[in-house]
Amino acid sequence: MMHISWKKLAIALAILPFVVVLAAWIGFFNVGASSGHWKITEWFLHFAMRSAVRT
């Protein structure tokens, strides 16, 4: 049985936001969203949209 330690889980969770931002930056996500988002979500969607258009 596979056992994941707390340390490995913490490292993976610490790296995850950077991977998501990198994927948005290279235009990996389809950002077809409307209005009504939190400020951080709106910023992220706008960032991903600009990156997708640029690539």
Residue pairs with C-beta under 8 A, 6 or more apart in sequence:
21 47
23 29
24 31
24 44
24 47
24 48
24 51
25 47
25 48
25 51
26 51
26 55
27 48
27 51
27 52
27 53
27 54
27 55
29 48
29 52
30 52
31 45
31 48
31 49
31 52
33 45
37 45
